[in-house]
Amino acid sequence: MSAVSQIPTVERVSELRAALDAARREGGSVGLVPTMGYLHEGHQSLVARSAAENDLTVVSIFVNPLQFAEGEDYSTYPRDLDRDRQMCADAGAGLIFAPPVEEVYPQTPVTAVTVRGLNAVLDGQFRPTHFDGVTTVVAKLFAMLGPGRAYFGEKDYQQLAIIRRMADDLSLPVEVVGCPTFREPDGLAMSSRNVYLTEDERPAAIVLWRSLQAGRDAVLNGSRDPDEVEAVMAAVLAAEPKASPDYAAVVHAATLERPEALDGELRLLVAARLGRARLIDNLGVDVDRL
């Protein structure tokens, strides 16, 4: 019997809750890895982390329509459930939740979860409805999960900061665990949207990682001026003809606010378009530990 066939896949919320409640009744802990599918090694690292820290790990696979604006790639977003199930099995998952849209949204939702302020900066300037879609579906997933842990990659750092604040503000019984970004050997952050890169665009895409390294080096070399560090990152992005930059920013890690002078724990963040792919990346720098 293959590993895939040994992992239950449920489509109904009632089935998910029954499985998680059964695990908790037996004294087990539960972990959730929310995904939109088309998994890669970065997702597998989240699943493996959850499997190491919990008795039952469930991976949700759901392409959430609420976080796609009109004209974005909802209909063409890559999907491959059989491949995803195998990757979940290999990483140690115990359950897959792959609901149809009508199970998650049985009627057109008129309730939205909004994390004001954090959702309006950085990516929020370019995708103004995106984070409300993310927080609404994650709040629903947390309600389905109940007490447990949920694992998110730091690659989507703004998303992670917003979900942490949402969980705190709503007193949700879910510990939000951030996990390090998983990278290709040349430094490109793993992303399901990397599949959109053409053969010519793929080597150019590491410009995001190079720009972050340049910004970090500027801080390590003593710069405490956010304008200066952002200019360094922006210059690296602008030098790549295949990249169309959206932003290069330095913010406080917890609040996403732009500092007047660089101190404490910071995040450098960049976003750029390369052909069909819009890519984001980030890097942490703790000035107090330099």
TILUMFI-686989 format. One record per residue (C-alpha): residue number from 1; residue in three letters; chain; x, y negated, z. Coordinates in nm, 4 decimals, decimal comma, padded with zeros to 6 digits. Layout:
N
r num NUM; residuo ALA; cadena A; east X; north Y; up Z
...
//
This chain:
290
r num 1; residuo MET; cadena A; east 00,0000; north 00,0000; up 00,0000
r num 2; residuo SER; cadena A; east 00,1418; north -00,3414; up -00,0950
r num 3; residuo ALA; cadena A; east 00,2030; north -00,6127; up 00,1618
r num 4; residuo VAL; cadena A; east -00,0537; north -00,8340; up -00,0111
r num 5; residuo SER; cadena A; east -00,3377; north -00,5844; up 00,0282
r num 6; residuo GLN; cadena A; east -00,2683; north -00,5663; up 00,4028
r num 7; residuo ILE; cadena A; east -00,3415; north -00,9378; up 00,4583
r num 8; residuo PRO; cadena A; east -00,7115; north -01,0167; up 00,4963
r num 9; residuo THR; cadena A; east -00,8397; north -01,3064; up 00,2886
r num 10; residuo VAL; cadena A; east -01,1596; north -01,4742; up 00,4077
r num 11; residuo GLU; cadena A; east -01,3680; north -01,7377; up 00,2310
r num 12; residuo ARG; cadena A; east -01,6243; north -01,8246; up 00,4989
r num 13; residuo VAL; cadena A; east -01,5797; north -02,0460; up 00,8047
r num 14; residuo SER; cadena A; east -01,7708; north -01,7942; up 01,0145
r num 15; residuo GLU; cadena A; east -01,5248; north -01,5201; up 00,9185
r num 16; residuo LEU; cadena A; east -01,2277; north -01,7430; up 01,0004
r num 17; residuo ARG; cadena A; east -01,3650; north -01,8377; up 01,3406
r num 18; residuo ALA; cadena A; east -01,4482; north -01,4770; up 01,4236
r num 19; residuo ALA; cadena A; east -01,0908; north -01,3660; up 01,3478
r num 20; residuo LEU; cadena A; east -00,9334; north -01,6490; up 01,5469
r num 21; residuo ASP; cadena A; east -01,1685; north -01,6051; up 01,8419
r num 22; residuo ALA; cadena A; east -01,0886; north -01,2335; up 01,8486
r num 23; residuo ALA; cadena A; east -00,7155; north -01,3082; up 01,8612
r num 24; residuo ARG; cadena A; east -00,7617; north -01,5550; up 02,1476
r num 25; residuo ARG; cadena A; east -00,9842; north -01,3143; up 02,3436
r num 26; residuo GLU; cadena A; east -00,6936; north -01,0706; up 02,3395
r num 27; residuo GLY; cadena A; east -00,4657; north -01,3399; up 02,4789
r num 28; residuo GLY; cadena A; east -00,3044; north -01,4259; up 02,1473
r num 29; residuo SER; cadena A; east -00,2014; north -01,7681; up 02,0203
r num 30; residuo VAL; cadena A; east -00,2961; north -01,8916; up 01,6744
r num 31; residuo GLY; cadena A; east -00,1148; north -02,1087; up 01,4229
r num 32; residuo LEU; cadena A; east -00,2420; north -02,2766; up 01,1073
r num 33; residuo VAL; cadena A; east -00,0477; north -02,3724; up 00,7962
r num 34; residuo PRO; cadena A; east -00,2754; north -02,5935; up 00,5817
r num 35; residuo THR; cadena A; east -00,1846; north -02,5887; up 00,2118
r num 36; residuo MET; cadena A; east -00,3291; north -02,6615; up -00,1285
r num 37; residuo GLY; cadena A; east -00,1738; north -02,3452; up -00,2637
r num 38; residuo TYR; cadena A; east 00,0854; north -02,2927; up -00,5365
r num 39; residuo LEU; cadena A; east 00,3245; north -02,2164; up -00,2543
r num 40; residuo HIS; cadena A; east 00,7021; north -02,2473; up -00,2594
r num 41; residuo GLU; cadena A; east 00,9835; north -02,1679; up -00,0183
r num 42; residuo GLY; cadena A; east 00,9083; north -02,4813; up 00,1808
r num 43; residuo HIS; cadena A; east 00,5593; north -02,3519; up 00,2565
r num 44; residuo GLN; cadena A; east 00,7074; north -02,0140; up 00,3429
r num 45; residuo SER; cadena A; east 00,9360; north -02,1799; up 00,5974
r num 46; residuo LEU; cadena A; east 00,6263; north -02,3256; up 00,7691
r num 47; residuo VAL; cadena A; east 00,4552; north -01,9859; up 00,7701
r num 48; residuo ALA; cadena A; east 00,7672; north -01,8192; up 00,9097
r num 49; residuo ARG; cadena A; east 00,7935; north -02,0829; up 01,1844
r num 50; residuo SER; cadena A; east 00,4301; north -02,0306; up 01,2800
r num 51; residuo ALA; cadena A; east 00,4663; north -01,6522; up 01,2706
r num 52; residuo ALA; cadena A; east 00,7645; north -01,6770; up 01,5066
r num 53; residuo GLU; cadena A; east 00,5733; north -01,8954; up 01,7535
r num 54; residuo ASN; cadena A; east 00,2209; north -01,7474; up 01,7396
r num 55; residuo ASP; cadena A; east 00,0514; north -01,4098; up 01,7519
r num 56; residuo LEU; cadena A; east -00,1667; north -01,4828; up 01,4481
r num 57; residuo THR; cadena A; east -00,0845; north -01,7198; up 01,1637
r num 58; residuo VAL; cadena A; east -00,3536; north -01,8255; up 00,9192
r num 59; residuo VAL; cadena A; east -00,2683; north -02,0028; up 00,5933
r num 60; residuo SER; cadena A; east -00,5443; north -02,2138; up 00,4429
r num 61; residuo ILE; cadena A; east -00,5374; north -02,2437; up 00,0628
r num 62; residuo PHE; cadena A; east -00,7720; north -02,5162; up -00,0520
r num 63; residuo VAL; cadena A; east -00,7294; north -02,7823; up -00,3199
r num 64; residuo ASN; cadena A; east -00,9158; north -03,0643; up -00,1482
r num 65; residuo PRO; cadena A; east -01,1113; north -03,2806; up -00,3951
r num 66; residuo LEU; cadena A; east -01,1479; north -03,5665; up -00,1452
r num 67; residuo GLN; cadena A; east -00,7791; north -03,6557; up -00,1620
r num 68; residuo PHE; cadena A; east -00,7706; north -03,6967; up -00,5398
r num 69; residuo ALA; cadena A; east -00,8776; north -04,0253; up -00,6936
r num 70; residuo GLU; cadena A; east -01,0449; north -04,0471; up -01,0328
r num 71; residuo GLY; cadena A; east -00,7872; north -03,9751; up -01,3029
r num 72; residuo GLU; cadena A; east -00,5532; north -03,7828; up -01,0724
r num 73; residuo ASP; cadena A; east -00,4638; north -03,4181; up -01,1235
r num 74; residuo TYR; cadena A; east -00,7353; north -03,2346; up -00,9270
r num 75; residuo SER; cadena A; east -00,8557; north -03,0264; up -01,2230
r num 76; residuo THR; cadena A; east -00,5028; north -02,9431; up -01,3398
r num 77; residuo TYR; cadena A; east -00,3393; north -02,8992; up -00,9983
r num 78; residuo PRO; cadena A; east -00,1449; north -02,5692; up -01,0179
r num 79; residuo ARG; cadena A; east -00,3225; north -02,2671; up -00,8712
r num 80; residuo ASP; cadena A; east -00,2116; north -01,9031; up -00,8361
r num 81; residuo LEU; cadena A; east -00,3827; north -01,7246; up -00,5466
r num 82; residuo ASP; cadena A; east -00,2269; north -01,3817; up -00,6097
r num 83; residuo ARG; cadena A; east 00,1226; north -01,5292; up -00,6012
r num 84; residuo ASP; cadena A; east 00,0328; north -01,7314; up -00,2916
r num 85; residuo ARG; cadena A; east -00,0919; north -01,4207; up -00,1107
r num 86; residuo GLN; cadena A; east 00,2356; north -01,2413; up -00,1791
r num 87; residuo MET; cadena A; east 00,4389; north -01,5357; up -00,0499
r num 88; residuo CYS; cadena A; east 00,2242; north -01,5511; up 00,2639
r num 89; residuo ALA; cadena A; east 00,2781; north -01,1789; up 00,3199
r num 90; residuo ASP; cadena A; east 00,6519; north -01,2102; up 00,2774
r num 91; residuo ALA; cadena A; east 00,6657; north -01,4956; up 00,5317
r num 92; residuo GLY; cadena A; east 00,4657; north -01,3188; up 00,8015
r num 93; residuo ALA; cadena A; east 00,1130; north -01,4592; up 00,7737
r num 94; residuo GLY; cadena A; east -00,1688; north -01,2538; up 00,9217
r num 95; residuo LEU; cadena A; east -00,4730; north -01,4131; up 00,7576
r num 96; residuo ILE; cadena A; east -00,5525; north -01,6271; up 00,4533
r num 97; residuo PHE; cadena A; east -00,8437; north -01,8705; up 00,4442
r num 98; residuo ALA; cadena A; east -00,9259; north -01,9511; up 00,0811
r num 99; residuo PRO; cadena A; east -01,2705; north -02,1108; up 00,0798
r num 100; residuo PRO; cadena A; east -01,4628; north -02,2381; up -00,2216
r num 101; residuo VAL; cadena A; east -01,5366; north -02,6105; up -00,2261
r num 102; residuo GLU; cadena A; east -01,9014; north -02,5555; up -00,1303
r num 103; residuo GLU; cadena A; east -01,7939; north -02,3762; up 00,1895
r num 104; residuo VAL; cadena A; east -01,5854; north -02,6705; up 00,3082
r num 105; residuo TYR; cadena A; east -01,8317; north -02,9311; up 00,1785
r num 106; residuo PRO; cadena A; east -02,1778; north -02,7687; up 00,1738
r num 107; residuo GLN; cadena A; east -02,3205; north -03,1123; up 00,1036
r num 108; residuo THR; cadena A; east -02,1649; north -03,4351; up -00,0172
r num 109; residuo PRO; cadena A; east -01,9896; north -03,5689; up 00,2939
r num 110; residuo VAL; cadena A; east -02,0990; north -03,9069; up 00,4250
r num 111; residuo THR; cadena A; east -01,8572; north -03,8913; up 00,7189
r num 112; residuo ALA; cadena A; east -01,4907; north -03,9756; up 00,6765
r num 113; residuo VAL; cadena A; east -01,1989; north -03,9794; up 00,9179
r num 114; residuo THR; cadena A; east -00,9832; north -04,2910; up 00,8782
r num 115; residuo VAL; cadena A; east -00,6563; north -04,3695; up 01,0539
r num 116; residuo ARG; cadena A; east -00,6458; north -04,7446; up 01,0087
r num 117; residuo GLY; cadena A; east -00,3152; north -04,9165; up 00,9444
r num 118; residuo LEU; cadena A; east -00,1082; north -04,6060; up 00,8875
r num 119; residuo ASN; cadena A; east -00,3213; north -04,5155; up 00,5844
r num 120; residuo ALA; cadena A; east -00,2753; north -04,8523; up 00,4120
r num 121; residuo VAL; cadena A; east 00,1034; north -04,8751; up 00,3783
r num 122; residuo LEU; cadena A; east 00,3540; north -04,6941; up 00,1554
r num 123; residuo ASP; cadena A; east 00,1601; north -04,4297; up -00,0404
r num 124; residuo GLY; cadena A; east -00,1641; north -04,5857; up 00,0792
r num 125; residuo GLN; cadena A; east -00,0908; north -04,8892; up -00,1376
r num 126; residuo PHE; cadena A; east -00,0799; north -04,6727; up -00,4482
r num 127; residuo ARG; cadena A; east -00,3431; north -04,4114; up -00,3518
r num 128; residuo PRO; cadena A; east -00,5909; north -04,6080; up -00,1374
r num 129; residuo THR; cadena A; east -00,8420; north -04,3236; up -00,0887
r num 130; residuo HIS; cadena A; east -00,5902; north -04,0421; up -00,0514
r num 131; residuo PHE; cadena A; east -00,5274; north -04,0337; up 00,3218
r num 132; residuo ASP; cadena A; east -00,8950; north -04,0576; up 00,4171
r num 133; residuo GLY; cadena A; east -00,9420; north -03,7408; up 00,2119
r num 134; residuo VAL; cadena A; east -00,6489; north -03,5765; up 00,3890
r num 135; residuo THR; cadena A; east -00,7566; north -03,6656; up 00,7423
r num 136; residuo THR; cadena A; east -01,1179; north -03,5696; up 00,6764
r num 137; residuo VAL; cadena A; east -01,0304; north -03,2199; up 00,5544
r num 138; residuo VAL; cadena A; east -00,7633; north -03,1683; up 00,8215
r num 139; residuo ALA; cadena A; east -01,0086; north -03,2724; up 01,0936
r num 140; residuo LYS; cadena A; east -01,2483; north -03,0104; up 00,9562
r num 141; residuo LEU; cadena A; east -00,9731; north -02,7470; up 00,9501
r num 142; residuo PHE; cadena A; east -00,8765; north -02,8312; up 01,3095
r num 143; residuo ALA; cadena A; east -01,2424; north -02,7952; up 01,4127
r num 144; residuo MET; cadena A; east -01,2490; north -02,4548; up 01,2459
r num 145; residuo LEU; cadena A; east -00,9168; north -02,3556; up 01,4073
r num 146; residuo GLY; cadena A; east -00,9921; north -02,4461; up 01,7669
r num 147; residuo PRO; cadena A; east -00,7052; north -02,4423; up 02,0186
r num 148; residuo GLY; cadena A; east -00,3759; north -02,3703; up 01,8472
r num 149; residuo ARG; cadena A; east -00,0854; north -02,5152; up 01,6559
r num 150; residuo ALA; cadena A; east -00,0753; north -02,6579; up 01,3038
r num 151; residuo TYR; cadena A; east 00,2423; north -02,6784; up 01,0952
r num 152; residuo PHE; cadena A; east 00,3244; north -02,9513; up 00,8428
r num 153; residuo GLY; cadena A; east 00,6384; north -03,0284; up 00,6457
r num 154; residuo GLU; cadena A; east 00,8245; north -03,3541; up 00,7031
r num 155; residuo LYS; cadena A; east 00,8483; north -03,3967; up 00,3252
r num 156; residuo ASP; cadena A; east 00,5035; north -03,5602; up 00,3421
r num 157; residuo TYR; cadena A; east 00,6144; north -03,7744; up 00,6329
r num 158; residuo GLN; cadena A; east 00,3433; north -04,0398; up 00,6169
r num 159; residuo GLN; cadena A; east 00,0823; north -03,7647; up 00,6120
r num 160; residuo LEU; cadena A; east 00,2448; north -03,6022; up 00,9170
r num 161; residuo ALA; cadena A; east 00,2478; north -03,9317; up 01,1109
r num 162; residuo ILE; cadena A; east -00,1180; north -03,9957; up 01,0251
r num 163; residuo ILE; cadena A; east -00,2306; north -03,6457; up 01,1264
r num 164; residuo ARG; cadena A; east -00,0418; north -03,6701; up 01,4554
r num 165; residuo ARG; cadena A; east -00,2143; north -03,9986; up 01,5355
r num 166; residuo MET; cadena A; east -00,5534; north -03,8594; up 01,4331
r num 167; residuo ALA; cadena A; east -00,5122; north -03,5550; up 01,6593
r num 168; residuo ASP; cadena A; east -00,4085; north -03,7772; up 01,9505
r num 169; residuo ASP; cadena A; east -00,6869; north -04,0311; up 01,9003
r num 170; residuo LEU; cadena A; east -00,9578; north -03,7635; up 01,8730
r num 171; residuo SER; cadena A; east -00,8181; north -03,5452; up 02,1557
r num 172; residuo LEU; cadena A; east -00,8141; north -03,2439; up 01,9269
r num 173; residuo PRO; cadena A; east -00,6855; north -02,9237; up 02,0932
r num 174; residuo VAL; cadena A; east -00,4242; north -02,8709; up 01,8232
r num 175; residuo GLU; cadena A; east -00,0503; north -02,9232; up 01,8600
r num 176; residuo VAL; cadena A; east 00,0812; north -03,0783; up 01,5374
r num 177; residuo VAL; cadena A; east 00,4264; north -02,9368; up 01,4600
r num 178; residuo GLY; cadena A; east 00,6524; north -03,1100; up 01,2066
r num 179; residuo CYS; cadena A; east 00,9068; north -02,8946; up 01,0228
r num 180; residuo PRO; cadena A; east 01,2183; north -03,0013; up 00,8268
r num 181; residuo THR; cadena A; east 01,1977; north -03,0640; up 00,4531
r num 182; residuo PHE; cadena A; east 01,3002; north -02,7635; up 00,2445
r num 183; residuo ARG; cadena A; east 01,5257; north -02,8572; up -00,0485
r num 184; residuo GLU; cadena A; east 01,6612; north -02,7130; up -00,3701
r num 185; residuo PRO; cadena A; east 02,0419; north -02,6637; up -00,3757
r num 186; residuo ASP; cadena A; east 02,0869; north -03,0035; up -00,5446
r num 187; residuo GLY; cadena A; east 01,8788; north -03,1823; up -00,2804
r num 188; residuo LEU; cadena A; east 01,5422; north -03,2147; up -00,4560
r num 189; residuo ALA; cadena A; east 01,2615; north -03,1763; up -00,2018
r num 190; residuo MET; cadena A; east 01,0456; north -02,8756; up -00,2819
r num 191; residuo SER; cadena A; east 00,6969; north -02,9724; up -00,3997
r num 192; residuo SER; cadena A; east 00,4189; north -02,8009; up -00,5886
r num 193; residuo ARG; cadena A; east 00,4238; north -03,0964; up -00,8271
r num 194; residuo ASN; cadena A; east 00,7835; north -03,0223; up -00,9301
r num 195; residuo VAL; cadena A; east 00,6279; north -02,7854; up -01,1829
r num 196; residuo TYR; cadena A; east 00,5282; north -03,0946; up -01,3825
r num 197; residuo LEU; cadena A; east 00,8931; north -03,1931; up -01,4414
r num 198; residuo THR; cadena A; east 01,0264; north -03,1283; up -01,7894
r num 199; residuo GLU; cadena A; east 01,3691; north -02,9803; up -01,8542
r num 200; residuo ASP; cadena A; east 01,5086; north -03,3323; up -01,9035
r num 201; residuo GLU; cadena A; east 01,3306; north -03,4796; up -01,6015
r num 202; residuo ARG; cadena A; east 01,4324; north -03,2116; up -01,3527
r num 203; residuo PRO; cadena A; east 01,7994; north -03,3219; up -01,3110
r num 204; residuo ALA; cadena A; east 01,6889; north -03,6856; up -01,3017
r num 205; residuo ALA; cadena A; east 01,4517; north -03,6116; up -01,0115
r num 206; residuo ILE; cadena A; east 01,7374; north -03,5847; up -00,7606
r num 207; residuo VAL; cadena A; east 01,7599; north -03,9642; up -00,7813
r num 208; residuo LEU; cadena A; east 01,5114; north -03,9753; up -00,4915
r num 209; residuo TRP; cadena A; east 01,7483; north -03,7781; up -00,2693
r num 210; residuo ARG; cadena A; east 02,0475; north -03,9846; up -00,3832
r num 211; residuo SER; cadena A; east 01,8645; north -04,3078; up -00,3026
r num 212; residuo LEU; cadena A; east 01,7854; north -04,1849; up 00,0483
r num 213; residuo GLN; cadena A; east 02,1454; north -04,0839; up 00,1034
r num 214; residuo ALA; cadena A; east 02,2578; north -04,4294; up -00,0123
r num 215; residuo GLY; cadena A; east 02,0175; north -04,5933; up 00,2330
r num 216; residuo ARG; cadena A; east 02,1362; north -04,3706; up 00,5155
r num 217; residuo ASP; cadena A; east 02,4980; north -04,4495; up 00,4329
r num 218; residuo ALA; cadena A; east 02,4207; north -04,8210; up 00,4472
r num 219; residuo VAL; cadena A; east 02,2814; north -04,7781; up 00,7997
r num 220; residuo LEU; cadena A; east 02,5742; north -04,5573; up 00,9028
r num 221; residuo ASN; cadena A; east 02,8113; north -04,8248; up 00,7736
r num 222; residuo GLY; cadena A; east 02,6551; north -05,0822; up 01,0014
r num 223; residuo SER; cadena A; east 02,3698; north -05,2469; up 00,8126
r num 224; residuo ARG; cadena A; east 02,0801; north -05,3427; up 01,0384
r num 225; residuo ASP; cadena A; east 01,8918; north -05,5504; up 00,7811
r num 226; residuo PRO; cadena A; east 01,5885; north -05,3669; up 00,6363
r num 227; residuo ASP; cadena A; east 01,5986; north -05,5850; up 00,3234
r num 228; residuo GLU; cadena A; east 01,9560; north -05,4780; up 00,2579
r num 229; residuo VAL; cadena A; east 01,8911; north -05,1069; up 00,3088
r num 230; residuo GLU; cadena A; east 01,5778; north -05,1130; up 00,0936
r num 231; residuo ALA; cadena A; east 01,7685; north -05,2969; up -00,1795
r num 232; residuo VAL; cadena A; east 02,0370; north -05,0278; up -00,1777
r num 233; residuo MET; cadena A; east 01,7781; north -04,7523; up -00,2200
r num 234; residuo ALA; cadena A; east 01,5842; north -04,9444; up -00,4843
r num 235; residuo ALA; cadena A; east 01,9012; north -05,0026; up -00,6868
r num 236; residuo VAL; cadena A; east 01,9747; north -04,6295; up -00,7016
r num 237; residuo LEU; cadena A; east 01,6193; north -04,5561; up -00,8161
r num 238; residuo ALA; cadena A; east 01,6272; north -04,8343; up -01,0753
r num 239; residuo ALA; cadena A; east 01,9501; north -04,6987; up -01,2256
r num 240; residuo GLU; cadena A; east 01,7737; north -04,3779; up -01,3366
r num 241; residuo PRO; cadena A; east 01,5988; north -04,4531; up -01,6691
r num 242; residuo LYS; cadena A; east 01,3595; north -04,1575; up -01,6390
r num 243; residuo ALA; cadena A; east 01,2289; north -04,2740; up -01,2984
r num 244; residuo SER; cadena A; east 00,9634; north -04,5381; up -01,2431
r num 245; residuo PRO; cadena A; east 00,9906; north -04,6376; up -00,8734
r num 246; residuo ASP; cadena A; east 00,6854; north -04,7092; up -00,6594
r num 247; residuo TYR; cadena A; east 00,8644; north -04,8058; up -00,3392
r num 248; residuo ALA; cadena A; east 01,1780; north -04,7791; up -00,1283
r num 249; residuo ALA; cadena A; east 01,1101; north -04,8530; up 00,2376
r num 250; residuo VAL; cadena A; east 01,2530; north -04,8280; up 00,5878
r num 251; residuo VAL; cadena A; east 01,0081; north -04,8017; up 00,8799
r num 252; residuo HIS; cadena A; east 00,9891; north -04,7035; up 01,2440
r num 253; residuo ALA; cadena A; east 00,9346; north -04,3268; up 01,2479
r num 254; residuo ALA; cadena A; east 00,6376; north -04,3187; up 01,4855
r num 255; residuo THR; cadena A; east 00,4389; north -04,6225; up 01,3718
r num 256; residuo LEU; cadena A; east 00,5414; north -04,6614; up 01,0042
r num 257; residuo GLU; cadena A; east 00,5844; north -05,0324; up 01,0790
r num 258; residuo ARG; cadena A; east 00,8641; north -05,2206; up 00,9062
r num 259; residuo PRO; cadena A; east 01,1228; north -05,3366; up 01,1643
r num 260; residuo GLU; cadena A; east 01,2692; north -05,6846; up 01,1751
r num 261; residuo ALA; cadena A; east 01,6057; north -05,5304; up 01,2591
r num 262; residuo LEU; cadena A; east 01,6979; north -05,1647; up 01,2371
r num 263; residuo ASP; cadena A; east 01,6972; north -04,9862; up 01,5699
r num 264; residuo GLY; cadena A; east 01,5679; north -04,6653; up 01,7214
r num 265; residuo GLU; cadena A; east 01,4336; north -04,3764; up 01,5170
r num 266; residuo LEU; cadena A; east 01,3768; north -04,4741; up 01,1545
r num 267; residuo ARG; cadena A; east 01,2445; north -04,3139; up 00,8369
r num 268; residuo LEU; cadena A; east 01,3673; north -04,4046; up 00,4922
r num 269; residuo LEU; cadena A; east 01,0988; north -04,3300; up 00,2329
r num 270; residuo VAL; cadena A; east 01,0916; north -04,3428; up -00,1470
r num 271; residuo ALA; cadena A; east 00,8422; north -04,2632; up -00,4206
r num 272; residuo ALA; cadena A; east 00,8843; north -04,2560; up -00,7977
r num 273; residuo ARG; cadena A; east 00,7197; north -04,1228; up -01,1112
r num 274; residuo LEU; cadena A; east 00,9010; north -03,9038; up -01,3596
r num 275; residuo GLY; cadena A; east 00,6739; north -03,8255; up -01,6514
r num 276; residuo ARG; cadena A; east 00,3640; north -03,6458; up -01,5181
r num 277; residuo ALA; cadena A; east 00,5173; north -03,5961; up -01,1747
r num 278; residuo ARG; cadena A; east 00,4862; north -03,8431; up -00,8901
r num 279; residuo LEU; cadena A; east 00,7401; north -03,7447; up -00,6262
r num 280; residuo ILE; cadena A; east 00,7998; north -03,8612; up -00,2696
r num 281; residuo ASP; cadena A; east 01,0830; north -03,7978; up -00,0262
r num 282; residuo ASN; cadena A; east 01,2159; north -03,9267; up 00,3046
r num 283; residuo LEU; cadena A; east 01,5057; north -03,9031; up 00,5455
r num 284; residuo GLY; cadena A; east 01,5335; north -03,9741; up 00,9175
r num 285; residuo VAL; cadena A; east 01,8015; north -04,1925; up 01,0763
r num 286; residuo ASP; cadena A; east 01,8294; north -04,2498; up 01,4506
r num 287; residuo VAL; cadena A; east 02,0244; north -04,5722; up 01,5031
r num 288; residuo ASP; cadena A; east 02,0549; north -04,5142; up 01,8784
r num 289; residuo ARG; cadena A; east 02,2527; north -04,1951; up 01,8161
r num 290; residuo LEU; cadena A; east 02,5034; north -04,3395; up 01,5691
//
